[in-house]
Amino acid sequence: MVLMESSCARAVKEMKQYDPEFDLISLSYEAEEIFKEFYCNFLSGNLEYIEKVCGKAALAISKTEIKRRVTEGWKNKYQDILDAGSTNFTGGMVPEKQPPQFSFTINVQEIDCKVLLKDENEIKEGGDNNIMQNIYRIVLSRHDDPDIELTGHYWEIVEFQKVGELKQLV
């Protein structure tokens, strides 16, 4: 009989080599806090922070989106989220020659209101009463060179994507 180790079990096992105190349940709670801080900075267009906490595809996507907003002449009116919760662990893996990665989906409620850069009182899209419920997928990996003072954690967001949205009218 051959027993195979799941990719998730292998990711946890390898993570414990980096950090013997590593706990997947604690990481799920931490992932929500990491995401909230990242996402508020993403909404505000804070590239300096984004560059500290993101790498790989997540950094490329975030930079592209922030630059697109500037090119199109708008910004998010609200840079805080209403709620983030229902953080679900979706898997773990160990890419070749890289630290383990852990993926999560996170439900976020936010106000969808985009205003013009040249006149913040002029709404480009959405409105003060447009509530969006989005589901995002993030993948966390141990950061090579974390800025603990700025971020408060050792993780890097290596993937970031919207996987669902629901507009709610208030």
C-alpha positions, 0 to 999 in steps of 0.5 A: 500500500502506498500512502501519498501526502496531500499538497496541503499536508506537505505545505504545513510540514514544510512551513513548520521547518521555517517556523516550528510554532506555525499553526494553520488555524492561526494563519486563517485569522491572520490572513483576514487581518493581512487582507484588510490592511492590504485591501484598504491600502489597495483602495487608496492606491498606496503603492509603497505599502503594496510593494512591501506586502505583495510579490509576484502576480499580486504585485503586478495586478495591484500596480496595474490596477492602481496605475489604470485608475490614475490613467482613467482619472478616478479614485475610490471615494472610500478607502475603508471596507465595511466588513471582511469576514468568512475567511476560508482556507482553500488549500496549501502547496509547495511550488518548486524551490519556493516557500509553502503557499496557502490560499484563502477566499475572503468575503468583503463588503465595501461602498462602490463609489468612484470619484474623479481625481480632478473633482472629488465631488463628482461621482464617476461610477457607483454612489454612496449607497452602492454596496458591493459584496466581493469575494477575493482569493489571496495566496500567502507565502513566507516573505523573503525580506519582511518589513515587520515594522511596517506590516507586522507580519512575515507573509507576502501576498503572491496572488490576488484576484476577485472571484465573485461579486454581488451588488446590493442596493441600499 
